[in-house]
Amino acid sequence: MSLSRAIVPGLLAAAIYFAVFGGEYSVFELRSTRAQIDVERARLGVIEAEIDSLEAWADSLENDAATIERIAREDFGMIREGETLYRFAEADPNLAQEPAPER
């Protein structure tokens, strides 16, 4: 009878320990899952802000004539009738300048 008195509380203590600290649903797993939820919520906030920005940009492209004109001028070099377009070429750094001849 004394053996069963020692085994039952030991098994009960082991079961409680395993229920709290072991297995798939342990306290540690719960803590790491909550931390991961916080990280994912922060990422979601960043993504939602980016979506809002892209939606505003798309709205500007669809409805704002000034935005469309700016893109046409900057990206495609388009000009209005009667305007003159001046383009400046960058100097090629690979070409070595020859020194001027001495007199």
C-alpha positions as CSV (number, residue, x, y, z in Angstrom):
1,M,0.0,0.0,0.0
2,S,2.9,2.4,0.6
3,L,4.1,1.9,-2.9
4,S,0.8,3.0,-4.4
5,R,0.9,6.1,-2.1
6,A,4.2,7.1,-3.6
7,I,3.5,6.2,-7.2
8,V,0.1,8.0,-7.6
9,P,1.3,11.4,-6.4
10,G,4.4,11.0,-8.5
11,L,2.4,10.2,-11.6
12,L,0.0,13.0,-10.9
13,A,2.9,15.5,-10.5
14,A,4.5,14.2,-13.7
15,A,1.2,14.6,-15.6
16,I,0.8,18.2,-14.3
17,Y,4.4,19.1,-15.2
18,F,3.9,17.7,-18.7
19,A,0.6,19.5,-19.1
20,V,2.2,22.8,-18.2
21,F,5.7,22.6,-19.6
22,G,5.7,19.9,-22.1
23,G,4.0,18.9,-25.3
24,E,2.7,21.0,-28.1
25,Y,0.7,23.4,-26.0
26,S,3.2,24.2,-23.3
27,V,3.7,27.6,-21.6
28,F,6.8,28.2,-23.7
29,E,5.0,27.4,-26.9
30,L,2.2,29.8,-25.9
31,R,4.7,32.6,-25.1
32,S,6.5,32.2,-28.4
33,T,3.2,32.1,-30.4
34,R,2.1,35.3,-28.8
35,A,5.4,37.0,-29.6
36,Q,5.0,35.8,-33.2
37,I,1.5,37.2,-33.4
38,D,2.9,40.6,-32.3
39,V,5.5,40.5,-35.0
40,E,3.0,39.5,-37.7
41,R,0.6,42.3,-36.6
42,A,3.4,44.8,-37.0
43,R,4.2,43.5,-40.5
44,L,0.5,43.7,-41.3
45,G,0.5,47.3,-40.4
46,V,3.4,48.1,-42.7
47,I,1.8,46.2,-45.5
48,E,-1.5,48.0,-45.0
49,A,0.2,51.4,-45.1
50,E,2.0,50.4,-48.3
51,I,-1.4,49.3,-49.8
52,D,-2.9,52.6,-48.9
53,S,0.0,54.4,-50.6
54,L,-0.4,52.4,-53.7
55,E,-4.1,52.9,-53.8
56,A,-3.6,56.7,-53.6
57,W,-1.0,56.5,-56.4
58,A,-3.3,54.5,-58.6
59,D,-6.1,57.0,-57.9
60,S,-3.7,59.8,-58.9
61,L,-2.8,58.0,-62.1
62,E,-6.5,57.5,-63.0
63,N,-7.9,60.9,-62.1
64,D,-5.2,63.5,-61.8
65,A,-4.1,65.1,-65.1
66,A,-1.2,66.9,-63.5
67,T,0.3,63.5,-62.3
68,I,-0.1,62.0,-65.8
69,E,1.5,65.0,-67.4
70,R,4.4,65.0,-65.0
71,I,5.1,61.3,-65.7
72,A,4.8,61.8,-69.4
73,R,7.3,64.7,-69.2
74,E,9.8,63.0,-66.8
75,D,9.7,59.4,-67.9
76,F,9.0,59.7,-71.6
77,G,10.4,63.1,-72.5
78,M,7.2,64.3,-74.0
79,I,6.6,68.0,-74.6
80,R,3.7,70.2,-75.5
81,E,3.3,71.6,-79.0
82,G,5.5,74.7,-79.3
83,E,7.9,73.7,-76.5
84,T,11.6,72.9,-77.1
85,L,13.2,70.0,-75.4
86,Y,16.8,70.3,-74.3
87,R,18.7,67.2,-73.2
88,F,22.1,67.3,-71.5
89,A,24.4,64.3,-71.9
90,E,26.5,63.2,-68.9
91,A,30.2,63.2,-69.6
92,D,31.5,59.6,-69.9
93,P,34.0,59.0,-67.1
94,N,35.6,56.2,-69.0
95,L,36.9,58.6,-71.7
96,A,40.2,60.1,-70.6
97,Q,40.6,63.7,-71.5
98,E,43.8,64.4,-73.4
99,P,45.9,67.2,-72.0
100,A,46.1,70.3,-74.1
101,P,49.3,70.5,-76.2
102,E,52.0,72.8,-74.7
103,R,53.0,75.9,-76.7
